[in-house]
Amino acid sequence: MAQSARIQLKNGDMNLNPRELNPVTINHIYNELGIVMMWLDTANPTSLKQQIEDNYQMPVTWQNDADVDGEGNFYYPEDPTLYPLVTVKRLDNSETLHLYHYGIVSFIDQAAQTIESTRID
């Protein structure tokens, strides 16, 4: 099985899931994620969730009715499983943000033990 590609960032890392991006190309990533990746800066102490909210030009409504497993797979009742295109983590693993097809984003706060998701399109 293919391993995810990891891009090391200054204060975190980003994993690309080859299950969803095969072959992984920069153009494919930009086409799938649009400008969302430009909004995230792991060197910024502001939470990854807040960075999404600060940069998106519309109100962001986070919900807690989906589940995300340890590999980032997204489960919503009666929908097919979504696999993360990109995973962004803080180096201390305090926060994880997964980005999926269809503009779905999940945010995991390890300290608060919460999983929230939204759609940004």
Secondary structure as UniProt FT lines:
FT   STRAND          5..9
FT   TURN            10..11
FT   STRAND          12..16
FT   TURN            18..20
FT   HELIX           26..33
FT   TURN            34..35
FT   HELIX           36..39
FT   TURN            42..43
FT   HELIX           48..55
FT   STRAND          67..68
FT   TURN            70..71
FT   STRAND          74..75
FT   TURN            77..78
FT   STRAND          86..90
FT   TURN            91..92
FT   STRAND          95..99
FT   HELIX           101..103
FT   STRAND          104..109
FT   TURN            110..113
FT   STRAND          114..119
//
